[in-house]
């Protein structure tokens, strides 16, 4: 059995949460909570990878990394 690790993103989208996998184009899901989206994303990733194997396509490797930048704006430019 091969193991694959993918970065997932979960964002608030109105009343729901939207989750997606940047390395797997089109692999998205929605749920009512972060925990629900995490479960649904795991299932979506499994289905996505299984379909690639069935179609004899290459399984993408997530080579991305995550970085955060903090920007300070002068107080007169900050909208409160």
Secondary structure, 3 states (H helix, E strand, C coil): CCCCCCCCEEEEECCEEEEECCCCCCCEEEECCHHHHHHHHHHHHHHHHHHHHHCCCCCCCCCCCCCCCCCCCCHHHCCC
